[in-house]
Amino acid sequence: MSLGQKLRQLREKRGWSQNELSRQTGVRQALLSELESGKKVDTTGQALKRLARALGVSVDYLVGMYDTADEDAA
């Protein structure tokens, strides 16, 4: 599963729009859209940290180091 697919799945699991995830993290909504659509496949470490923290997963999970989300690890 790609970074964008994971972001979308975790975001939707929480019932959040891209705008809400952007508000929670300070990551631009346009970047979230590009990641989820596959137009971009990577982003900065700072953005990944913010996204992981808000979504309750580790950065390692988001970048594909692990196949399962440990939602208590963040």
HUMO-V560461 format. One record per residue. N is the residue number from 0. SS is DSSP state (a for helix, b for strand, c for the rest). OMEGA is omega as a letter, one per 20 degrees, with the letter a starting at -180 (* if undefined). Layout:
# HUMO-V560461
((N,SS,OMEGA) (N,SS,OMEGA))
This chain:
# HUMO-V560461
((0,c,a) (1,c,r) (2,a,a) (3,a,r) (4,a,r) (5,a,r) (6,a,a) (7,a,a) (8,a,a) (9,a,r) (10,a,a) (11,a,r) (12,a,r) (13,c,r) (14,c,a) (15,c,r) (16,c,r) (17,a,r) (18,a,r) (19,a,r) (20,a,r) (21,a,r) (22,a,a) (23,a,a) (24,a,a) (25,c,r) (26,c,a) (27,c,r) (28,a,r) (29,a,r) (30,a,r) (31,a,r) (32,a,r) (33,a,r) (34,a,a) (35,a,a) (36,a,a) (37,c,r) (38,c,r) (39,c,a) (40,c,a) (41,c,r) (42,c,a) (43,c,r) (44,a,a) (45,a,r) (46,a,r) (47,a,r) (48,a,a) (49,a,r) (50,a,a) (51,a,a) (52,a,a) (53,a,a) (54,a,r) (55,c,r) (56,c,r) (57,c,r) (58,a,r) (59,a,r) (60,a,a) (61,a,a) (62,c,r) (63,c,r) (64,c,r) (65,c,a) (66,c,a) (67,c,r) (68,c,r) (69,c,a) (70,c,r) (71,c,a) (72,c,a) (73,c,*))
